Amino acid sequence: MDPLFESVARFYGPNANGIVLSGGGHDGTDGLRAIKAGGGIGIVQSLDEAANPSMPQCALSSAGADYCEPLDRLATLLVLLVADAAHSTALD
């Protein structure tokens, strides 16, 4: 259970972005799955770069992810995703 990601998925639906970073176990996998099921974007840290890749690997293989990026590209990716969402919303 991942209350943070699951509540984000419920509240923001397709406008949600979830990021799973380096760590052990499967924390974040269920939450990322909920975000993806709601139409949101799933992001995991690059497995090659993660100090402990088991958490992003679990999220990637079990929940799927739209992006698998190194840390130094995450901020730029988020800015692009938010700008794209804002642009899409403005066109509706």
N, C-alpha and C positions, 0 to 999 in steps of 0.2 A: 504494500500500500504506500502511495506517495501523495499525502494530502496536499502538498504545495502544488505540484504539477496537475493533479486531478482537479483542484479548485480553479486553477488557471484555465484548464481545458473547458470546464463548465461555464465559466464567466466570459472568456474571450473567444471560445470556439475557433473558427478559422483564422482569427487574428492572433492566436497564441503562438509563441515560439518557445521551445524547450531546448535547453542545452545540458548535455551530460558530459562532465569532465572526468579527468583521471581519478581513479579510486578503485577500491576493492568491492567485490560482490555485485549485486544486481540493483542497488539503489538507483532510482530514476527510471528503470525500465518500464514499470507499470505506468508511471506518470507520462513518460514519453509516448507510450502506446495510447493513452487517453488523449493526449494532445493530437497525435496523428489521426485517431478515430474521429475527432471533432473537426478535422480539416486543417489543423495547424501544421506548423513546420517543426520537424525534428532535426536537431543538430547534435553531433557528437565530436569530441576532441579527436584529432588524428591519433590513431593507435600507435603509430611510429614515435610520436612525441610524448605520449602520456607516460608519466612515471610509473603508474600502475594501470595498464590498459584493460583490466578485466571488466570494470564498470562500463566504459564506453563500448567495449566489444559486446557485452551482453545486451546493451541497449540497441546497438546496431543490428545484431543478429536476431533479437527477439521482437523488437518494436519497429525496426526499420528506421532509417534516417534519410532526410533529404540532402544533408550535407555532412561531410566528415572533414573537418578543417583543423589546421594548427592554431594554437592560441593567438598568434600574431595576426590572424586574418578574421577572427571572430567579431571584433568590434566593427570592422568595415562591412562584414556580411550582415550584421544586425542593422546597421544604418541603411543598407540597401534594401533589406526586407521590409523595414518599417516605412521607408520612403515609398516603396512599391505598393504596400498596403494602403498608405494614405492616398496615393495617386488613384488607386483602384476605387477606393471609397468615394473620392471626390467626383469620379466619373459616374457613379451610380445615381 
